[in-house]
Amino acid sequence: MKKALFPGSFDPLTLGHVDIITRASTLFDEIIVAIGVNADKKYMFSLDQRKTFIEETFAHNPKIKVATYQGLTVDFCKEIGVEFILRGLRNPADFEFEKAIAHTNRDLAPIETIFLLTSAQTSYIASNIVRDVIRNHGDYTKLVPDSVRVK
């Protein structure tokens, strides 16, 4: 069984994330969307909210699981028996950043990183942009799945 881990903070889940996860689900038997917990980071949405956003979005797809973890991503991969890390690339800057992480991860463990390019329709969407739109009372609903709503 080929499993991939798609790590991130998902604060919040965006249509860009959904695109990558959906497309990757045709390549892998299981995708584990892994919400990394960083105690030093200030999140707009709680861990429970972020987990619910993902679970509701992919409730129809049994290949998509959701997990949370702390520490190194490669350690979590080893703990749950995953050999692939999935990452989405929006632009050349993403590639340079992700390449360095992928090389480091491969030095730490026998785990391959698989990159998927975001679709043209979602390549401009980033969680930090969505948070800014929300903070400034803009229409963020075009950028996120229906499960992501501010109450």
C-alpha positions as CSV (number, residue, x, y, z in Angstrom):
1,M,0.0,0.0,0.0
2,K,1.5,3.3,-1.1
3,K,0.8,6.0,1.5
4,A,1.8,9.7,1.4
5,L,1.9,12.3,4.1
6,F,0.8,15.8,3.3
7,P,2.1,17.9,6.1
8,G,1.2,21.5,6.9
9,S,-0.5,23.8,9.4
10,F,-3.6,24.2,7.2
11,D,-4.5,27.5,8.9
12,P,-6.9,27.3,7.1
13,L,-7.3,24.6,4.5
14,T,-7.4,26.3,1.0
15,L,-8.6,25.3,-2.4
16,G,-4.9,24.9,-3.3
17,H,-4.5,22.3,-0.7
18,V,-7.7,20.5,-1.8
19,D,-6.4,20.5,-5.4
20,I,-3.1,18.8,-4.4
21,I,-4.8,16.3,-2.1
22,T,-7.5,15.4,-4.6
23,R,-5.0,14.9,-7.4
24,A,-2.6,13.0,-5.2
25,S,-5.3,10.6,-4.2
26,T,-5.2,9.2,-7.7
27,L,-1.5,8.4,-7.2
28,F,-1.5,6.9,-3.7
29,D,-3.7,4.4,-1.9
30,E,-3.9,6.7,1.1
31,I,-3.1,10.3,1.8
32,I,-2.6,11.3,5.4
33,V,-3.2,15.1,5.8
34,A,-1.0,15.8,8.8
35,I,-1.5,18.9,10.8
36,G,1.8,19.9,12.4
37,V,1.5,21.4,15.9
38,N,4.0,24.2,16.7
39,A,3.6,25.6,20.2
40,D,5.5,28.8,19.2
41,K,3.1,29.6,16.3
42,K,-0.1,31.7,16.6
43,Y,-2.9,30.1,14.7
44,M,-6.1,31.8,13.5
45,F,-8.0,28.6,13.8
46,S,-7.8,26.0,16.6
47,L,-6.3,22.6,15.9
48,D,-9.8,21.1,16.3
49,Q,-11.3,23.5,13.7
50,R,-8.5,22.8,11.2
51,K,-9.0,19.1,11.6
52,T,-12.7,19.4,11.2
53,F,-12.3,21.5,8.0
54,I,-10.2,18.8,6.5
55,E,-12.4,15.9,7.7
56,E,-15.6,17.6,6.4
57,T,-14.0,18.5,3.0
58,F,-12.9,14.9,2.4
59,A,-15.7,13.0,4.1
60,H,-16.6,11.4,0.8
61,N,-13.1,10.1,0.1
62,P,-12.0,7.1,2.1
63,K,-8.4,7.4,0.9
64,I,-8.0,10.7,2.8
65,K,-7.1,10.5,6.6
66,V,-6.3,13.3,9.0
67,A,-3.7,13.2,11.8
68,T,-1.9,15.6,14.0
69,Y,1.7,15.5,15.1
70,Q,4.5,17.3,16.8
71,G,8.2,17.2,16.0
72,L,10.0,16.3,12.8
73,T,7.8,15.3,9.9
74,V,10.2,12.4,9.0
75,D,9.9,11.0,12.6
76,F,6.2,11.0,12.2
77,C,6.5,9.3,8.8
78,K,8.7,6.6,10.4
79,E,6.3,6.2,13.3
80,I,3.3,5.5,11.1
81,G,5.1,3.7,8.2
82,V,4.9,6.3,5.5
83,E,7.6,6.4,2.8
84,F,6.5,9.5,0.8
85,I,6.0,13.2,1.7
86,L,3.7,15.1,-0.6
87,R,4.3,18.8,-1.2
88,G,2.6,21.3,-3.5
89,L,4.6,23.9,-5.5
90,R,3.1,27.2,-6.5
91,N,6.2,29.0,-7.8
92,P,10.0,28.9,-8.0
93,A,10.4,30.3,-4.5
94,D,8.3,27.3,-3.2
95,F,10.6,25.0,-5.1
96,E,13.8,26.3,-3.6
97,F,12.4,26.2,-0.1
98,E,10.9,22.8,-0.4
99,K,14.0,21.4,-2.1
100,A,16.1,22.2,0.9
101,I,13.6,20.5,3.2
102,A,13.4,17.5,1.0
103,H,17.2,17.0,0.9
104,T,17.3,17.4,4.7
105,N,14.5,14.9,5.2
106,R,16.2,12.4,2.9
107,D,19.4,12.7,4.9
108,L,17.4,12.0,8.1
109,A,15.3,9.1,6.9
110,P,14.7,7.0,3.8
111,I,11.7,9.1,2.8
112,E,11.1,10.5,-0.7
113,T,9.4,13.8,-1.3
114,I,6.9,14.0,-4.1
115,F,6.1,17.4,-5.6
116,L,2.9,18.3,-7.4
117,L,2.5,21.6,-9.2
118,T,-0.6,23.5,-8.1
119,S,-3.2,24.0,-10.8
120,A,-3.2,27.4,-12.5
121,Q,-6.6,28.2,-11.0
122,T,-5.3,27.9,-7.4
123,S,-1.6,28.8,-7.7
124,Y,-2.1,32.2,-6.2
125,I,-3.9,31.0,-3.0
126,A,-1.9,30.8,0.2
127,S,-3.1,30.4,3.8
128,N,-1.5,33.6,4.9
129,I,-3.4,35.5,2.1
130,V,-6.6,33.8,3.2
131,R,-6.0,34.8,6.8
132,D,-5.4,38.4,5.7
133,V,-8.6,38.5,3.7
134,I,-10.5,37.1,6.7
135,R,-9.0,39.7,9.1
136,N,-10.0,42.5,6.8
137,H,-13.5,41.1,6.3
138,G,-13.1,40.3,2.6
139,D,-14.8,37.5,0.7
140,Y,-12.6,34.5,1.6
141,T,-15.1,31.9,0.5
142,K,-13.7,31.9,-3.1
143,L,-10.4,30.7,-1.7
144,V,-11.4,27.8,0.6
145,P,-13.7,24.8,0.5
146,D,-17.2,25.1,1.9
147,S,-16.2,23.5,5.2
148,V,-14.0,26.5,6.0
149,R,-16.3,29.2,7.5
150,V,-15.6,31.9,10.1
151,K,-18.3,31.9,12.8
